[in-house]
Amino acid sequence: MMIDKAMLYDRFPLKRRIQSFIKSGKLTDKQFAVLESKLQSSIETRQRRHDNRPKPGFEADLPVIERRDEIAKAIQDNQVIILSGETGSGKTTQLP
């Protein structure tokens, strides 16, 4: 169903309007065009947001990157880890 490709924010109101038209049996061409336009706009917004997601990058000159594999394994193997390092080592900017 196309409504599943719409923004989550728009799904419930659009579904509710469609269901009300189905129950009443009255859906004019103009109403259908408005619903179709809103649905298409929501789908396009979702796709645009998906396409423009930030792409993380790693700065190779930060010390925390040198131990990236070790940190990744610790995160994978443990529910909680405590990571300490020098100021400016990249803990805050590179780990998230």
NORWOUR-V453851 format. One record per helix or strand of 3 or more residues. SS is the DSSP state (H for helix, E for strand). FROM is the first residue (numbers start at 0). LEN is the number of residues. If there is no record, write none. Layout:
BEGIN
SS,FROM,LEN ; SS,FROM,LEN
END
This chain:
BEGIN
H,1,4 ; H,7,17 ; H,28,23 ; H,62,4 ; H,67,10 ; H,90,5
END
